Amino acid sequence: MAAKNFDMIVIGAGPGGYVAAIRGAQLGLNVAVIERENLGGICLNWGCIPTKALLRSSEVFHLMHRAKEFGLSADGIGYDLDAVVKRSRGVAKQMEGGVKHLLKKNKVTVIMGEATIPAKGKVSVKSEAGNEELTAKNIILATGARARNLPGLEADGERVWSYRHALVPPHQPKKLLVIGSGAIGIEFASFYNTLGADTTVVEVMDRVLPVEDAEISAFAKKQFEKQGMKIMEKSVVKQLDRTKTKVTAHIETGGKVIKEEFDTVISAVGIVGNVEGLGLEGLGVKIDRTHVVTDEFCRTGVDGIYAIGDIAGAPWLAHKASHEGVMVAEVIAGKHAHPVKPESIAGCTYCYPQVASVGYTEAKAKELGYDVKVGKFPFIGNGKAVALGEPEGLVKTVFDAKTGELLGAHMVGAEVTELIQGYVVGRQLETTEEDLMNTVFPHPTLSEMMHESVLAAYGKAIHI
Ligand SMILES: Cc1cc2nc3c(=O)[nH]c(=O)nc-3n(C[C@H](O)[C@H](O)[C@H](O)COP(=O)(O)OP(=O)(O)OC[C@H]3O[C@@H](n4cnc5c(N)ncnc54)[C@H](O)[C@@H]3O)c2cc1C
């Protein structure tokens, strides 16, 4: 049987792959997307979306406990973890169905199976239905990433979990150890801690959420501790001794190793790109540790092979993957495309309180030689935050003192994951302090703090 030919084949239907496929089809290309597990990839099925569904349940639960503060009464507050998880899985399923519909609507050929690239321009797909051979001038690698397993700390799905297990927990943690305080670790710590698990977070770096601005990390840490979490910074889990019912963690901290028992451990020590088994080595595609090396247009250096999203390296974020997907589809279709600027991609963490940032931290800006102006505004000075019962938070902005360019924005507090986009647009438009100061922000909104933080950087804040 002759191989089916396409203009563009996308391997992996996560937020990178399915978006690239849709954009390619919109531009008139004959597109196939190959997926071995779930349409929507990790993001919709095992990442962004189901975690946000879980966190919404814990947020509502947290608010129910605060009912009295709002003049309300709520007795007999409780939860059913199975039902919480069922809701999260339902949300993921609904999103997967949505992607299926969009691919169909855009006439993208969807093939469910495992893809390999036997030679340039060729793709083999292995599925239950048998093997299928395809050809295409352009192949996009969008195979994503998976949880990193450190020796001795490997997830087993029983007492030691990866994010996948933590999303469909086989039991309810009572005493939980979370290894790693990046976005994934802290979100699960926040979820299970709110549901009552006695939670310890161990972080090897000198602060939680180590990619964030130091002041934001410190603020978030205080809030986590107030909620009863134990945070151990500059600490390393060296070993896990497992039995059927418990895990003893050997934790190196403050120059000694302590042993502590937990019933559950979540290992959130990073991710590794799915670079294996595709045949990349034989094609000459360069791999650096666990990601494919690409240029600013996601080209791998091998003609007709592109890599986008998590497989192409940091930042490991769905919106970065999707944006690269659109860009590559446009490059392939011969359109003018703009490279993605990593320093303009916001990062959001949906713990309680939320954390969001874009651009350089104050320390990074200084390290790069900028003379900076820094503005800060606390949530307590904002009427809407107080009315919402969310007076704990901070908005910090970093400007280039010479040009007034907004170098970075860093926030912690309620709804900041929704607010950050205001600053992202500002950075994209290369805004300066003057534009931001002259912008009228609606009242009463949390966004007014974004204005005040800019004003504060120039000594003009009104409400502090
Ligand atoms: C718990 C968790 C929470 C997260 N929360 C957020 C968040 O809030 N916001 C955010 O921006 N990001 C979040 N992320 C990260 C986000 O999920 C990823 O950045 C995003 O999914 C990357 O998209 P992708 O298209 O590159 O890859 P993926 O989503 O990983 O998709 C790759 C797809 O390729 C398929 N595949 C792999 N190999 C093959 C093959 N050989 N043949 C066929 N198919 C193959 C896989 O089955 C998978 O479906 C989270 C991640 C996790 C784990």
The ligand as an SDF file (V2000), in Angstrom:
LIG
                    3D

 53 58  0  0  0  0  0  0  0  0999 V2000
    0.7370   18.4350   36.9810 C   0  0  0  0  0  0  0  0  0  0  0  0
    1.0570   19.4470   35.9130 C   0  0  0  0  0  0  0  0  0  0  0  0
    0.4720   20.6980   35.9520 C   0  0  0  0  0  0  0  0  0  0  0  0
    0.7550   21.6260   34.9590 C   0  0  0  0  0  0  0  0  0  0  0  0
    0.1620   22.8510   35.0090 N   0  0  0  0  0  0  0  0  0  0  0  0
    0.4410   23.7640   34.0690 C   0  0  0  0  0  0  0  0  0  0  0  0
   -0.1900   25.0350   34.0810 C   0  0  0  0  0  0  0  0  0  0  0  0
   -0.9870   25.3450   34.9590 O   0  0  0  0  0  0  0  0  0  0  0  0
    0.0990   25.8980   33.0740 N   0  0  0  0  0  0  0  0  0  0  0  0
    0.9920   25.5850   32.0770 C   0  0  0  0  0  0  0  0  0  0  0  0
    1.2220   26.4050   31.1850 O   0  0  0  0  0  0  0  0  0  0  0  0
    1.5940   24.3880   32.0380 N   0  0  0  0  0  0  0  0  0  0  0  0
    1.3390   23.4760   33.0020 C   0  0  0  0  0  0  0  0  0  0  0  0
    1.9370   22.2540   32.9420 N   0  0  0  0  0  0  0  0  0  0  0  0
    2.8730   21.9870   31.8410 C   0  0  0  0  0  0  0  0  0  0  0  0
    2.1120   21.6340   30.5580 C   0  0  0  0  0  0  0  0  0  0  0  0
    1.2890   20.5240   30.7970 O   0  0  0  0  0  0  0  0  0  0  0  0
    3.0920   21.3500   29.4430 C   0  0  0  0  0  0  0  0  0  0  0  0
    3.9780   22.4450   29.2960 O   0  0  0  0  0  0  0  0  0  0  0  0
    2.3820   21.1240   28.1260 C   0  0  0  0  0  0  0  0  0  0  0  0
    1.5030   20.0220   28.2130 O   0  0  0  0  0  0  0  0  0  0  0  0
    3.3870   20.8780   26.9960 C   0  0  0  0  0  0  0  0  0  0  0  0
    2.7170   20.6720   25.8110 O   0  0  0  0  0  0  0  0  0  0  0  0
    3.3270   19.7780   24.6390 P   0  0  0  0  0  0  0  0  0  0  0  0
    2.3590   19.8670   23.5160 O   0  0  0  0  0  0  0  0  0  0  0  0
    4.7250   20.1730   24.3980 O   0  0  0  0  0  0  0  0  0  0  0  0
    3.3930   18.3150   25.2100 O   0  0  0  0  0  0  0  0  0  0  0  0
    2.3500   17.3390   25.9260 P   0  0  0  0  0  0  0  0  0  0  0  0
    1.2060   18.0510   26.4670 O   0  0  0  0  0  0  0  0  0  0  0  0
    3.1910   16.5390   26.8500 O   0  0  0  0  0  0  0  0  0  0  0  0
    1.8320   16.4350   24.7390 O   0  0  0  0  0  0  0  0  0  0  0  0
    2.6670   15.5510   24.0720 C   0  0  0  0  0  0  0  0  0  0  0  0
    1.8350   14.4420   23.5110 C   0  0  0  0  0  0  0  0  0  0  0  0
    2.6430   13.6520   22.6480 O   0  0  0  0  0  0  0  0  0  0  0  0
    2.2560   12.2970   22.7660 C   0  0  0  0  0  0  0  0  0  0  0  0
    3.3660   11.4740   22.2970 N   0  0  0  0  0  0  0  0  0  0  0  0
    4.5960   11.3700   22.8300 C   0  0  0  0  0  0  0  0  0  0  0  0
    5.3700   10.5550   22.0820 N   0  0  0  0  0  0  0  0  0  0  0  0
    4.5960   10.1280   21.0570 C   0  0  0  0  0  0  0  0  0  0  0  0
    4.8140    9.2680   19.9520 C   0  0  0  0  0  0  0  0  0  0  0  0
    6.0040    8.6980   19.7420 N   0  0  0  0  0  0  0  0  0  0  0  0
    3.7940    9.0360   19.1130 N   0  0  0  0  0  0  0  0  0  0  0  0
    2.5820    9.6240   19.2940 C   0  0  0  0  0  0  0  0  0  0  0  0
    2.3160   10.4380   20.3280 N   0  0  0  0  0  0  0  0  0  0  0  0
    3.3120   10.7010   21.1910 C   0  0  0  0  0  0  0  0  0  0  0  0
    1.9490   12.1440   24.2400 C   0  0  0  0  0  0  0  0  0  0  0  0
    1.0830   11.0600   24.4680 O   0  0  0  0  0  0  0  0  0  0  0  0
    1.3050   13.4890   24.5700 C   0  0  0  0  0  0  0  0  0  0  0  0
   -0.1090   13.4110   24.4700 O   0  0  0  0  0  0  0  0  0  0  0  0
    1.6470   21.2940   33.9160 C   0  0  0  0  0  0  0  0  0  0  0  0
    2.2350   20.0330   33.8780 C   0  0  0  0  0  0  0  0  0  0  0  0
    1.9430   19.1230   34.8490 C   0  0  0  0  0  0  0  0  0  0  0  0
    2.5730   17.7680   34.7820 C   0  0  0  0  0  0  0  0  0  0  0  0
  1  2  1  0
  2  3  1  0
  2 52  2  0
  3  4  2  0
  4  5  1  0
  4 50  1  0
  5  6  2  0
  6  7  1  0
  6 13  1  0
  7  8  2  0
  7  9  1  0
  9 10  1  0
 10 11  2  0
 10 12  1  0
 12 13  2  0
 13 14  1  0
 14 15  1  0
 14 50  1  0
 15 16  1  0
 16 17  1  0
 16 18  1  0
 18 19  1  0
 18 20  1  0
 20 21  1  0
 20 22  1  0
 22 23  1  0
 23 24  1  0
 24 25  2  0
 24 26  1  0
 24 27  1  0
 27 28  1  0
 28 29  2  0
 28 30  1  0
 28 31  1  0
 31 32  1  0
 32 33  1  0
 33 34  1  0
 33 48  1  0
 34 35  1  0
 35 36  1  0
 35 46  1  0
 36 37  1  0
 36 45  1  0
 37 38  2  0
 38 39  1  0
 39 40  1  0
 39 45  2  0
 40 41  1  0
 40 42  2  0
 42 43  1  0
 43 44  2  0
 44 45  1  0
 46 47  1  0
 46 48  1  0
 48 49  1  0
 50 51  2  0
 51 52  1  0
 52 53  1  0
M  END
$$$$
